[in-house]
Amino acid sequence: MHPQRSLLHNELHARPSLYFQAPAHVFHIALLDQGAVSDAVIGALADEPLSPPRAAQGLVQLDGHTLKWERHAEFFTLTLVLPKQADSALWPDLPDALAELIAPHQALVINAVQILVESEADGEFQREHYGFKDPAGSLIGGGDATVWSDFRLTDDGRNRLLLVNRELNAYRLGRMIRRLLEIETYRMMASLTLPVAQQVDQQLKRYEQQLASLSDRNSDPATGNAKALLNDIAALSASLVRSTAIHRQRFSAAEAYAQLVFERISELRERHVGDCQRLGVFIERRFKPSVRYCAVTEQRLLRLGQSVANLGELLQTRVQVEVEEQNSEILRSLNSRASTQIKIQKAVEGLSIIAISYYLLSLFKLGVEGLHSLGIGFSAQLAAAVLGPLALLLIGAIALRIRKARRH
């Protein structure tokens, strides 16, 4: 067996729902898991170390009631179920034991939901009786339950939902409650990206203005300092790469959480209750714009980075063309100089041959005159016939020598 066979298979059973009967109060708290908050809370709950130490979920008793804790990638949840007492308030405050448990980490509470679960068998329920203002409502589970909420926070930051159970057994009721809690928690976790997207949007406006300015400078033929322009493009590209690296994880998380929200809404199998707006429709119409805004901001960031990269490539191409033109001018100048030098060399060769011929003939003349002075006489015609071809041969040999030296 693979060493992780059991661990991976047991992921199917990692997050079971709480099963209970109506009427009941369900309190759900989600905290951002920063600074090992989950370990601190679990350590305060557990009497002995966990086995395994980083378990994904667990059940403990808190003040005589079942409390379930769960670890997630970025957050940590606590869910407490209390049976509803006949004399209890409709919307009681958070139990003291749970309030004390999360008090040191109050600043990290990202979601707090209270669900009142009633049984339709206990009587008729009017939503106005529960303090909702213009609530949304749906028949869920194929009509086996009704859920209401106005999505308005209480003074202590809780969102309240009313679920009236008609025919759900304990197992289906637990799973339905879990879906409602996940919708709210995942929606809040996805919404964490909205302030990030708004901040990035302001940065992108500045980056786009810089890109437009750099594009104008690149397209202006009078721009001569390509190095300064390339440095500015590189600086803008570095800023975009840094921003992308910092915010990529947050944007990806928002997309994943939003997908989970829409999946859980579809699992509710909603139907209309009278003329009220459905719960899922209410959430989608107000939540989707935020999700799309975050997605569009991420796309703008990626596209802007690509545009800056393209601008850098255009500048490099332009600089390369300019360098090639300069090289061509240099080659043409070198060719012109080489041609002039060749002409000068040819002229020098001609002058050299003339000079050598002059000196050679002078030498021959001196030689003939010397022979006459020694008493050796011969006619001028004979001297010309003998010395003329010899002079031509010597001059030709010297010319060939000069040509070979120039070629070499």
Contacts in CASP RR format, 6 or more apart in sequence:
PFRMAT RR
TARGET T0000
AUTHOR 0000-0000-0000
METHOD contacts of the structure
MODEL  1
MHPQRSLLHNELHARPSLYFQAPAHVFHIALLDQGAVSDAVIGALADEPL
SPPRAAQGLVQLDGHTLKWERHAEFFTLTLVLPKQADSALWPDLPDALAE
LIAPHQALVINAVQILVESEADGEFQREHYGFKDPAGSLIGGGDATVWSD
FRLTDDGRNRLLLVNRELNAYRLGRMIRRLLEIETYRMMASLTLPVAQQV
DQQLKRYEQQLASLSDRNSDPATGNAKALLNDIAALSASLVRSTAIHRQR
FSAAEAYAQLVFERISELRERHVGDCQRLGVFIERRFKPSVRYCAVTEQR
LLRLGQSVANLGELLQTRVQVEVEEQNSEILRSLNSRASTQIKIQKAVEG
LSIIAISYYLLSLFKLGVEGLHSLGIGFSAQLAAAVLGPLALLLIGAIAL
RIRKARRH
14 56 0 8 1.000
14 57 0 8 1.000
15 56 0 8 1.000
15 57 0 8 1.000
15 70 0 8 1.000
16 57 0 8 1.000
17 171 0 8 1.000
17 174 0 8 1.000
17 175 0 8 1.000
17 177 0 8 1.000
17 178 0 8 1.000
18 66 0 8 1.000
18 68 0 8 1.000
18 79 0 8 1.000
18 81 0 8 1.000
18 174 0 8 1.000
18 177 0 8 1.000
18 178 0 8 1.000
19 170 0 8 1.000
19 171 0 8 1.000
19 173 0 8 1.000
19 174 0 8 1.000
20 81 0 8 1.000
20 83 0 8 1.000
20 117 0 8 1.000
20 170 0 8 1.000
20 173 0 8 1.000
20 174 0 8 1.000
21 119 0 8 1.000
21 170 0 8 1.000
21 173 0 8 1.000
22 84 0 8 1.000
22 117 0 8 1.000
22 118 0 8 1.000
22 119 0 8 1.000
22 163 0 8 1.000
22 165 0 8 1.000
22 173 0 8 1.000
23 83 0 8 1.000
23 84 0 8 1.000
23 116 0 8 1.000
23 117 0 8 1.000
23 118 0 8 1.000
23 119 0 8 1.000
23 122 0 8 1.000
24 81 0 8 1.000
24 82 0 8 1.000
24 83 0 8 1.000
24 84 0 8 1.000
24 117 0 8 1.000
25 81 0 8 1.000
25 82 0 8 1.000
25 83 0 8 1.000
25 84 0 8 1.000
25 88 0 8 1.000
25 92 0 8 1.000
25 114 0 8 1.000
25 115 0 8 1.000
25 116 0 8 1.000
25 117 0 8 1.000
26 79 0 8 1.000
26 80 0 8 1.000
26 81 0 8 1.000
26 82 0 8 1.000
26 113 0 8 1.000
26 114 0 8 1.000
26 115 0 8 1.000
26 116 0 8 1.000
26 117 0 8 1.000
26 177 0 8 1.000
26 181 0 8 1.000
27 78 0 8 1.000
27 79 0 8 1.000
27 80 0 8 1.000
27 81 0 8 1.000
27 82 0 8 1.000
27 94 0 8 1.000
27 95 0 8 1.000
27 98 0 8 1.000
27 112 0 8 1.000
27 113 0 8 1.000
27 114 0 8 1.000
28 77 0 8 1.000
28 78 0 8 1.000
28 79 0 8 1.000
28 80 0 8 1.000
28 111 0 8 1.000
28 112 0 8 1.000
28 113 0 8 1.000
28 114 0 8 1.000
28 115 0 8 1.000
28 181 0 8 1.000
28 184 0 8 1.000
28 185 0 8 1.000
29 77 0 8 1.000
29 78 0 8 1.000
29 79 0 8 1.000
29 98 0 8 1.000
29 102 0 8 1.000
29 109 0 8 1.000
29 111 0 8 1.000
29 112 0 8 1.000
30 75 0 8 1.000
30 76 0 8 1.000
30 77 0 8 1.000
30 78 0 8 1.000
30 109 0 8 1.000
30 110 0 8 1.000
30 111 0 8 1.000
30 112 0 8 1.000
30 185 0 8 1.000
30 188 0 8 1.000
30 189 0 8 1.000
31 37 0 8 1.000
31 38 0 8 1.000
31 41 0 8 1.000
31 75 0 8 1.000
31 76 0 8 1.000
31 77 0 8 1.000
31 78 0 8 1.000
31 102 0 8 1.000
31 105 0 8 1.000
31 108 0 8 1.000
31 109 0 8 1.000
31 110 0 8 1.000
32 74 0 8 1.000
32 75 0 8 1.000
32 76 0 8 1.000
32 108 0 8 1.000
32 110 0 8 1.000
33 71 0 8 1.000
33 72 0 8 1.000
33 74 0 8 1.000
33 75 0 8 1.000
33 76 0 8 1.000
34 108 0 8 1.000
37 76 0 8 1.000
37 105 0 8 1.000
37 108 0 8 1.000
38 69 0 8 1.000
38 71 0 8 1.000
38 76 0 8 1.000
40 104 0 8 1.000
40 105 0 8 1.000
41 69 0 8 1.000
41 76 0 8 1.000
41 78 0 8 1.000
41 101 0 8 1.000
41 102 0 8 1.000
41 105 0 8 1.000
42 50 0 8 1.000
42 69 0 8 1.000
44 101 0 8 1.000
45 60 0 8 1.000
45 62 0 8 1.000
45 67 0 8 1.000
45 69 0 8 1.000
45 101 0 8 1.000
46 60 0 8 1.000
54 71 0 8 1.000
55 71 0 8 1.000
56 70 0 8 1.000
56 71 0 8 1.000
57 68 0 8 1.000
57 69 0 8 1.000
57 70 0 8 1.000
57 71 0 8 1.000
58 68 0 8 1.000
58 69 0 8 1.000
58 70 0 8 1.000
59 66 0 8 1.000
59 67 0 8 1.000
59 68 0 8 1.000
60 66 0 8 1.000
60 67 0 8 1.000
60 69 0 8 1.000
61 67 0 8 1.000
62 80 0 8 1.000
62 95 0 8 1.000
62 97 0 8 1.000
62 98 0 8 1.000
62 101 0 8 1.000
63 95 0 8 1.000
63 96 0 8 1.000
63 97 0 8 1.000
65 80 0 8 1.000
65 81 0 8 1.000
65 82 0 8 1.000
65 95 0 8 1.000
66 80 0 8 1.000
66 81 0 8 1.000
67 78 0 8 1.000
67 79 0 8 1.000
67 80 0 8 1.000
67 98 0 8 1.000
68 78 0 8 1.000
68 79 0 8 1.000
68 80 0 8 1.000
69 76 0 8 1.000
69 77 0 8 1.000
69 78 0 8 1.000
69 79 0 8 1.000
70 76 0 8 1.000
70 77 0 8 1.000
70 79 0 8 1.000
73 253 0 8 1.000
74 189 0 8 1.000
74 253 0 8 1.000
75 110 0 8 1.000
75 185 0 8 1.000
75 189 0 8 1.000
77 181 0 8 1.000
77 185 0 8 1.000
78 98 0 8 1.000
78 101 0 8 1.000
78 102 0 8 1.000
79 181 0 8 1.000
80 95 0 8 1.000
80 98 0 8 1.000
82 95 0 8 1.000
84 116 0 8 1.000
84 117 0 8 1.000
84 118 0 8 1.000
90 116 0 8 1.000
90 129 0 8 1.000
90 130 0 8 1.000
91 114 0 8 1.000
91 116 0 8 1.000
91 130 0 8 1.000
91 154 0 8 1.000
91 160 0 8 1.000
93 99 0 8 1.000
93 156 0 8 1.000
94 112 0 8 1.000
94 114 0 8 1.000
94 156 0 8 1.000
94 158 0 8 1.000
102 109 0 8 1.000
110 185 0 8 1.000
110 188 0 8 1.000
110 189 0 8 1.000
110 192 0 8 1.000
111 159 0 8 1.000
111 184 0 8 1.000
111 185 0 8 1.000
111 188 0 8 1.000
111 189 0 8 1.000
112 156 0 8 1.000
112 157 0 8 1.000
112 158 0 8 1.000
112 159 0 8 1.000
113 158 0 8 1.000
113 159 0 8 1.000
113 160 0 8 1.000
113 161 0 8 1.000
113 180 0 8 1.000
113 181 0 8 1.000
113 184 0 8 1.000
113 185 0 8 1.000
114 158 0 8 1.000
114 159 0 8 1.000
114 160 0 8 1.000
114 161 0 8 1.000
115 160 0 8 1.000
115 161 0 8 1.000
115 162 0 8 1.000
115 163 0 8 1.000
115 177 0 8 1.000
115 180 0 8 1.000
115 181 0 8 1.000
116 130 0 8 1.000
116 160 0 8 1.000
116 161 0 8 1.000
116 162 0 8 1.000
116 163 0 8 1.000
117 163 0 8 1.000
117 165 0 8 1.000
117 173 0 8 1.000
117 177 0 8 1.000
118 125 0 8 1.000
118 162 0 8 1.000
118 163 0 8 1.000
118 164 0 8 1.000
118 165 0 8 1.000
119 164 0 8 1.000
119 165 0 8 1.000
120 164 0 8 1.000
120 165 0 8 1.000
120 166 0 8 1.000
125 162 0 8 1.000
125 164 0 8 1.000
127 135 0 8 1.000
127 148 0 8 1.000
127 162 0 8 1.000
130 148 0 8 1.000
130 160 0 8 1.000
130 162 0 8 1.000
132 148 0 8 1.000
132 149 0 8 1.000
132 150 0 8 1.000
132 160 0 8 1.000
132 162 0 8 1.000
133 150 0 8 1.000
133 152 0 8 1.000
134 150 0 8 1.000
135 148 0 8 1.000
135 149 0 8 1.000
135 150 0 8 1.000
135 276 0 8 1.000
136 148 0 8 1.000
136 149 0 8 1.000
136 150 0 8 1.000
136 151 0 8 1.000
136 276 0 8 1.000
136 277 0 8 1.000
136 278 0 8 1.000
136 279 0 8 1.000
136 280 0 8 1.000
136 281 0 8 1.000
136 282 0 8 1.000
137 146 0 8 1.000
137 147 0 8 1.000
137 148 0 8 1.000
137 149 0 8 1.000
137 273 0 8 1.000
137 276 0 8 1.000
137 277 0 8 1.000
137 278 0 8 1.000
137 279 0 8 1.000
137 282 0 8 1.000
138 146 0 8 1.000
138 147 0 8 1.000
138 268 0 8 1.000
138 270 0 8 1.000
138 271 0 8 1.000
138 272 0 8 1.000
138 273 0 8 1.000
138 276 0 8 1.000
138 278 0 8 1.000
138 279 0 8 1.000
138 280 0 8 1.000
139 145 0 8 1.000
139 146 0 8 1.000
139 270 0 8 1.000
139 271 0 8 1.000
139 272 0 8 1.000
139 273 0 8 1.000
140 146 0 8 1.000
140 147 0 8 1.000
140 176 0 8 1.000
140 268 0 8 1.000
140 269 0 8 1.000
140 270 0 8 1.000
140 271 0 8 1.000
140 279 0 8 1.000
141 168 0 8 1.000
141 172 0 8 1.000
141 176 0 8 1.000
141 268 0 8 1.000
141 269 0 8 1.000
142 269 0 8 1.000
142 271 0 8 1.000
143 166 0 8 1.000
143 167 0 8 1.000
143 269 0 8 1.000
143 271 0 8 1.000
144 165 0 8 1.000
144 166 0 8 1.000
144 167 0 8 1.000
144 168 0 8 1.000
144 172 0 8 1.000
145 163 0 8 1.000
145 164 0 8 1.000
145 165 0 8 1.000
145 166 0 8 1.000
145 167 0 8 1.000
145 168 0 8 1.000
145 173 0 8 1.000
145 176 0 8 1.000
146 163 0 8 1.000
146 164 0 8 1.000
146 166 0 8 1.000
146 273 0 8 1.000
147 161 0 8 1.000
147 162 0 8 1.000
147 163 0 8 1.000
147 164 0 8 1.000
147 180 0 8 1.000
147 268 0 8 1.000
147 279 0 8 1.000
148 161 0 8 1.000
148 162 0 8 1.000
148 163 0 8 1.000
148 164 0 8 1.000
148 279 0 8 1.000
149 159 0 8 1.000
149 160 0 8 1.000
149 161 0 8 1.000
149 162 0 8 1.000
149 279 0 8 1.000
150 160 0 8 1.000
151 159 0 8 1.000
151 282 0 8 1.000
151 283 0 8 1.000
152 159 0 8 1.000
152 160 0 8 1.000
153 159 0 8 1.000
154 160 0 8 1.000
159 184 0 8 1.000
161 180 0 8 1.000
163 176 0 8 1.000
163 177 0 8 1.000
163 180 0 8 1.000
165 173 0 8 1.000
168 176 0 8 1.000
176 268 0 8 1.000
179 264 0 8 1.000
179 267 0 8 1.000
179 268 0 8 1.000
180 268 0 8 1.000
182 260 0 8 1.000
182 261 0 8 1.000
182 264 0 8 1.000
183 261 0 8 1.000
183 264 0 8 1.000
183 265 0 8 1.000
183 283 0 8 1.000
186 257 0 8 1.000
186 258 0 8 1.000
186 260 0 8 1.000
186 261 0 8 1.000
186 264 0 8 1.000
187 257 0 8 1.000
187 261 0 8 1.000
187 283 0 8 1.000
187 287 0 8 1.000
189 253 0 8 1.000
189 257 0 8 1.000
190 253 0 8 1.000
190 254 0 8 1.000
190 257 0 8 1.000
190 258 0 8 1.000
190 261 0 8 1.000
190 287 0 8 1.000
190 290 0 8 1.000
190 291 0 8 1.000
190 294 0 8 1.000
191 287 0 8 1.000
191 290 0 8 1.000
192 250 0 8 1.000
192 253 0 8 1.000
192 254 0 8 1.000
193 250 0 8 1.000
193 251 0 8 1.000
193 253 0 8 1.000
193 254 0 8 1.000
193 294 0 8 1.000
194 290 0 8 1.000
194 293 0 8 1.000
194 294 0 8 1.000
196 247 0 8 1.000
196 250 0 8 1.000
196 251 0 8 1.000
196 294 0 8 1.000
197 251 0 8 1.000
197 293 0 8 1.000
197 294 0 8 1.000
197 297 0 8 1.000
197 298 0 8 1.000
200 243 0 8 1.000
200 247 0 8 1.000
200 297 0 8 1.000
200 301 0 8 1.000
201 297 0 8 1.000
201 300 0 8 1.000
203 243 0 8 1.000
204 297 0 8 1.000
204 300 0 8 1.000
204 301 0 8 1.000
204 304 0 8 1.000
207 236 0 8 1.000
207 239 0 8 1.000
207 240 0 8 1.000
207 304 0 8 1.000
208 304 0 8 1.000
210 232 0 8 1.000
210 236 0 8 1.000
211 236 0 8 1.000
211 304 0 8 1.000
211 307 0 8 1.000
211 308 0 8 1.000
211 311 0 8 1.000
214 229 0 8 1.000
214 232 0 8 1.000
214 233 0 8 1.000
214 236 0 8 1.000
214 308 0 8 1.000
214 311 0 8 1.000
215 311 0 8 1.000
217 223 0 8 1.000
217 229 0 8 1.000
218 229 0 8 1.000
218 311 0 8 1.000
218 314 0 8 1.000
218 315 0 8 1.000
218 318 0 8 1.000
223 229 0 8 1.000
226 315 0 8 1.000
226 318 0 8 1.000
226 319 0 8 1.000
226 322 0 8 1.000
229 315 0 8 1.000
230 312 0 8 1.000
230 315 0 8 1.000
230 316 0 8 1.000
230 319 0 8 1.000
233 308 0 8 1.000
233 311 0 8 1.000
233 312 0 8 1.000
233 315 0 8 1.000
236 308 0 8 1.000
237 305 0 8 1.000
237 308 0 8 1.000
237 309 0 8 1.000
237 312 0 8 1.000
240 301 0 8 1.000
240 304 0 8 1.000
240 305 0 8 1.000
240 308 0 8 1.000
241 305 0 8 1.000
243 301 0 8 1.000
244 301 0 8 1.000
244 302 0 8 1.000
244 305 0 8 1.000
247 298 0 8 1.000
247 301 0 8 1.000
248 298 0 8 1.000
251 294 0 8 1.000
251 295 0 8 1.000
251 297 0 8 1.000
251 298 0 8 1.000
254 291 0 8 1.000
254 294 0 8 1.000
254 295 0 8 1.000
255 291 0 8 1.000
255 294 0 8 1.000
255 295 0 8 1.000
258 287 0 8 1.000
258 291 0 8 1.000
261 283 0 8 1.000
261 287 0 8 1.000
262 284 0 8 1.000
265 279 0 8 1.000
265 280 0 8 1.000
265 283 0 8 1.000
265 284 0 8 1.000
268 279 0 8 1.000
268 280 0 8 1.000
270 278 0 8 1.000
270 279 0 8 1.000
270 280 0 8 1.000
270 281 0 8 1.000
271 278 0 8 1.000
272 278 0 8 1.000
345 406 0 8 1.000
349 399 0 8 1.000
349 402 0 8 1.000
349 403 0 8 1.000
349 406 0 8 1.000
352 402 0 8 1.000
353 395 0 8 1.000
353 398 0 8 1.000
353 399 0 8 1.000
353 402 0 8 1.000
356 395 0 8 1.000
356 398 0 8 1.000
357 391 0 8 1.000
357 395 0 8 1.000
360 391 0 8 1.000
360 394 0 8 1.000
360 395 0 8 1.000
361 391 0 8 1.000
364 383 0 8 1.000
364 387 0 8 1.000
364 388 0 8 1.000
364 390 0 8 1.000
364 391 0 8 1.000
368 383 0 8 1.000
368 387 0 8 1.000
371 377 0 8 1.000
371 378 0 8 1.000
END
